[in-house]
Amino acid sequence: MTAVTDHTGGQEPANHARVAGDEGQDAAGGERVWDDGLIARRGGEGTGNQMPARGAQGAGNQMHARSAQGGGTTYAAPLRARLDALRELVGLSRTRLDGRTLAEAGRVLDQAAARRELSDRHTVVAIAGATGSGKSSLFNALAGVAISETGVRRPTTAAPLACSWTDGAANLLDRLGIPGRLRRRPLQSPGQGARLDGLVLVDLPDHDSAAVEHREQVDRILTLVDAVIWVVDPEKYADAVLHERYLRPMAGHAEVTFVVLNQTDRLPGDAADQVLDDLRRLLDDDGIALGEHGEPGATVLALSAFTGEGVGELRELLSQFVAERGAPARRISADLDTAAARLRPVYASGQRVGLSERAREEFADRLAEAVGATATGEAAERAWRRNAGRACGTPWLRLWRWYEAQRIPGGSSRAVSTTPAEEEPTARQRVEQAVRIVGDEAAAGLPAPWGQAVREAAARGSAGLPEALDELAVRAGVPSGRPPRPGWWPMAVLFQAAMTLLQIVGGLWLVGQIIGFFDPNLGVPVLLMASGIVGGPCVEWACRMAARGPARRYGLEAERRLREAASGCGRARVLDPVAAELLRYREVREQYVRVTGLSTTGR
């Protein structure tokens, strides 16, 4: 005779206790009454010991009431802050990263939000293992009654089966997709040892099942439960599929992981200890922290579900684990760690990023070179000197220059007209090269998606930049009209006029003497003419020397003006968009650091 606990807390005797029929009917053909749909009430096959239908319905109503009183899961402030940072991170990154990269982060946020709305009084623990590992036997040993089918036929477990020690877990099991006909209650008796109130145990199909749908169910439910008990046997505890597909990727979930070596009754002598030590070695190679000496990590132990040896120890550990009510938060925190580790290549640069002042200056220099700032300054300097020469030069030299210009009409205009057409392609190429170089320098050290975003921002800014620089060259280049005259120019012009007047007076005096109009006296007119002839070039040379400084300053000012205009245009079209992308990256990197739970100090 087996005592099976019902929903109301009483016990009813049953011979070969069985689950209520899948068709929802009892042995006598009458329709069995279910509770709230969470757990199928177990009853004896005898006709005299069945709970009346009304009593069962009343128990179900009580379960509804108790479930309604249970609150959702509350996360600690640090975990909430990390989740908020991840949500902000995903929002900032949607326009820069593809959906596949952010899929894991989105799944973690969805799972965290869903688990927060569900009961915090329950801890969902899945029992997973390979074919023949004895996980269903362990499931029955913990439940105290044969709930999950065992046998030599493989696979034995075809669908997830749940067993809840406490009422009110319906929503949790609905989330796992386990129907009411596969939800059970355990046998609870004082002789079983530690109580497992709050535990929801799920027996999964074999993770190495030949049926694809079985493996898909395992993979789906493993992402939803709060903790996992991995059951291994002495033959397949080192199976590569188990370690490479499950244990190694879930190494960060060590605090919510139990690894149980089952079937130790099949090992002679101290072979169980040797296998257990080798199992610990493999887990350490997988990167799974082992919870030894009071340190957090995975729990590893050996037992025999067949003989019951070690099952009591596992019950005690599960009792403490469930009583802490920390598994849901630890699972979400581990999921966050895993998601952050997968996102690290697209957020963590490992070095200082950004545009240095030197890179900005070099970009401005390249634009100035492309727009011809230096040539413009030199042209402005030559224009100033030429204007000074015209103002202070000898009349005869100006007359000769005028004659040369008239002798070759249009020559200078042809030279001017051909130069821009030849230099235009080169200037455009220089601008494109300058943009490409500054984009590469700004993207240096950035993760690939953000580096690409920076280069694209620079390329977008370069569209129309050569034309804008051409307009600037026209507006801010050599000023139209005559350059400003310094204060000493009128005095120089007066001296030059005096020298010219001396030459004219001396020449007329000599002509008058030749024709007999004046008395012969060569000394004075020759002296006057010599003074004018020598003094004119001397005045011109002195003005040319005096004009060097002002002309140079005038050329430098024209160069500076055009350089600043080109730099401002490049900054507005290229550097500012690049800086905006770098700022966005810094923001997402700060959010990523918050997701990892590390301090941003010094970053």
Summary of the structure (lengths in Angstrom):
residues: 603
radius of gyration: 46.4
end to end distance: 68.5
largest distance: 168.6
contacts: 1914
relative contact order: 0.09
helix: 60%
strand: 8%
